Amino acid sequence: MSEQFHDDPLKVAEDWMREGRPLAVATVVETWGSAPRPVGSHLVIDSESNFEGSVSGGCVEGAVIADALEVIETGEPKMLEFGVADETAWRVGLSCGGRIRVYVERVG
């Protein structure tokens, strides 16, 4: 089955759920200051680390994907926060001066 490009990560989630893929959806729920993506932005991740959409950029998304894999496995949702005051944010590269909060939940 060939992959199709979709502009809407939630449509991708729907397609992947139909295929029986275990997956999680990450959603930007709050931003402060300068943030790469607005509230409501989505990133869909399956259990094989495939993903569509965006909640930030660069290493922040890598960290979100890693947490999403744990959420898929455990079923326990997580609230993640990245910001310049957080040592983790510097490690994952959010140095734009803002903060974001991302909610990750398993779906399907």
C-alpha positions in Angstrom: 0.0 0.0 0.0 1.5 3.3 -1.0 1.7 6.2 1.5 -0.3 9.3 0.6 0.5 12.8 1.7 -2.1 14.6 3.8 -2.0 18.2 5.0 -4.1 17.2 8.0 -2.4 15.0 10.6 -5.8 14.1 12.1 -6.7 12.6 8.7 -3.5 10.6 8.8 -4.4 9.4 12.3 -7.8 8.3 11.0 -6.1 6.4 8.1 -3.5 4.8 10.3 -6.2 3.7 12.8 -8.1 2.0 10.0 -4.9 0.2 9.2 -4.7 -1.0 12.8 -1.6 0.9 13.7 -1.1 1.7 17.4 -0.7 5.5 17.6 -0.6 8.6 19.7 -1.6 12.2 18.9 0.4 15.1 20.3 -1.4 18.5 20.5 0.0 21.9 21.3 -2.3 23.1 24.1 -0.5 26.2 25.3 2.2 28.6 24.1 3.9 31.5 25.7 6.2 34.0 23.9 7.8 32.9 20.7 6.6 29.4 19.7 7.3 27.5 16.5 3.7 26.2 16.1 0.3 27.6 17.3 -2.1 26.1 19.8 -4.0 23.3 18.1 -1.1 22.0 16.0 -0.9 18.2 15.9 1.8 15.5 15.5 0.6 11.9 14.9 3.1 9.1 15.8 2.7 5.3 15.3 4.4 2.6 17.3 7.1 2.2 14.6 8.1 5.9 15.0 6.5 7.1 11.8 5.0 10.5 12.2 3.1 13.3 10.4 2.4 16.9 11.3 4.4 19.2 13.7 4.2 20.5 17.2 7.5 22.4 17.3 10.6 21.6 15.3 14.0 19.9 15.5 14.9 18.1 18.6 11.7 19.1 20.5 9.8 16.9 18.1 12.3 14.1 18.7 11.6 14.3 22.4 7.8 14.4 21.8 8.1 11.3 19.6 10.1 9.4 22.3 7.4 10.2 24.9 4.6 9.3 22.4 6.1 5.8 22.0 5.9 5.4 25.8 2.3 6.7 25.8 1.4 4.2 23.0 2.9 1.4 25.1 1.4 2.3 28.5 -1.8 4.1 27.5 -1.0 6.8 30.1 -1.3 10.3 28.6 1.4 12.9 29.3 1.6 16.6 29.5 5.0 17.8 28.2 6.4 21.3 28.6 9.4 22.8 26.9 10.8 26.3 27.5 14.0 28.2 27.8 13.9 28.1 31.6 13.8 24.3 31.5 17.2 22.5 31.2 15.5 19.9 29.1 14.4 22.5 26.6 18.0 23.6 26.0 19.0 20.0 25.6 16.3 19.5 22.9 16.9 22.9 21.3 14.0 25.2 22.2 15.9 28.4 22.6 13.5 30.7 20.8 12.5 32.4 24.0 9.1 30.9 24.3 7.5 27.9 26.0 5.1 25.3 24.7 2.9 22.7 26.4 2.1 19.5 24.5 -0.5 16.9 25.5 0.2 13.4 24.2 -2.5 10.7 24.2 -3.0 7.3 22.8 -5.8 7.0 20.3 -7.6 4.0 18.7 
